[in-house]
Amino acid sequence: MTVDGDDQGFVAFVSDRSASLLRTAYLLVGDQSRAEDLLQTALTKTYLRWGQLRDPAAATAYVRRVLANTATSWWRLRSFSERPTDRLPEVPGADQIGAREDQLAMWRHLQALPARQRTVLVLRYYEDLTERETAAAMGISVGGVKSMASRGLTRLRALMGISGDVMVAGEVF
Amino acid sequence: MTNDVETLLRRTMREQGVRVDGPPVGGEEIVRRGQRVRRTRRWAMVAGVVVVVTGLLGGAVGLGSFRDHSSVVPATGAVPTGPPKVVSVQKDKLSLPGGKTVALPRSGLTGGAWVITPVAGGWVANSSVAAVLVSPAGVVSSLVEGAHTANLSVVASPDGERVAVTQAGTAGNLVQVYQVRTRKLIGTTSLVRSESEVGPPESHVLGWYRDSVVLGSVPPSGLPQVGLWDFAAGPWNGKVSQHGVGIVQGAADGDRLLGYTMDPKGRVCVGFVDPARDFAMSGQSCDFQVTQALVRSFRWHRAGSRLWSPTC
């Protein structure tokens, strides 16, 4: 394979940003191998648009957008791709080092949210994007971001309450 | 409470995020994937152009054979005047050169538009679900009609004595070869879908070479492929060319065909292919985009009207 100047810039971008983007992908899909597939798909799409992006900030925003949209479309397709199994997949145990019951519960409930609600929460509370940036990344309105974030948080709050976890300010951390 | 949920959410995502190892893949690998995607997209674009060109050429050849008995005519030329000498179809009525009108079977009407292919001693008219033979006297006889017929297409041999018929099925395509004059089935092969990249999952008939049928295949991933099926020897063995030729169409002199391939730089190339030598290509040119092919003179026009004439 020949790597020209443009490709070298892209390779440098991937080297610089892929670890961070992989974490975002992982939070979106909740599984490392699927996150790697998701990120590779997003980066390949970014490579095809690299000639128009160039600016690393624009490229990062573009990758985020592809991640969000692709994760949502995968979630919609999962009923066609999932297969029944007679063995439950491994789940994090309650005794993992550094993991607390409430965080494990939160992680499980986050993964159970609809994809778009989960995506909004990941972009807002992990990537620390503004509502406007989140809206741009997902291709929706700012009002849509507010609505989905509110519904997602409400749902998490309800689920955490159902799970029996009682959170008291100042006691969680 | 709300803030506690948000704080717990942030903390949870941070701690989950740091568990992920990275980077997952090198940039070079992504570049390779991207280049493959670009090549595949270019192939798809070329395939679209070829379908259009083939349709135009097929129509032109059909018109020419009725007009002046020439086997091949250019795709462009003067519009004929005077009484129509060609067959035409309106809904289910086929008009023959002598003015006679015959009704095509209504069972084919559900298969969309009828397509007419000149063959020895008449025409084959096919929709996507049925094919019939029509004689110059207006006698219509069924050629293909049954449970397997879907997305039916017909490609006649150069002498018009045989036709290769592709039909789509749920498990793959079925290709059958018929002797036109007797309507006898003389070859059949089932192109079963496969997960293999070298298998024939979506194979169909591209054309003819001597007494064999040229099959094209679009695998689940990778580039299109071509292979040769000697139907007299039995079902197709699935062997495809190792020369990277993706699309074949048209006949050239010297017992060769016209083929399309892609060079290592991703450029589309056209040239002559020799099916007898595993579709080895010669006389190719890669520095232009194919927009039209004139089969008889073997010339291709580049967008912008530059003319290329390969030396034969």
Interface residues (C-beta under 8 A of the other chain):
Chain A: M1 V3 D7 F10 V11 A12 F13 V14 S15 S18 A19 S20 L22 R23 T24 Y26 L27 Q32 A35 E36 L39 Q40 L43 T44 Y47 L48 G98 A99 D102 Q103 M106 W107 L110 L121 V122 Y125 Y126 L153 L156 R157 M160 M167 V168 A169 V172 F173
Chain B: M1 T2 N3 D4 V5 E6 T7 L8 L9 R10 R11 T12 M13 R14 E15 Q16 G17 V18 V20 D21 G22 P23 P24 V25 G26 G27 E28 E29 I30 V31 R32 R33 G34 Q35 V37 R38
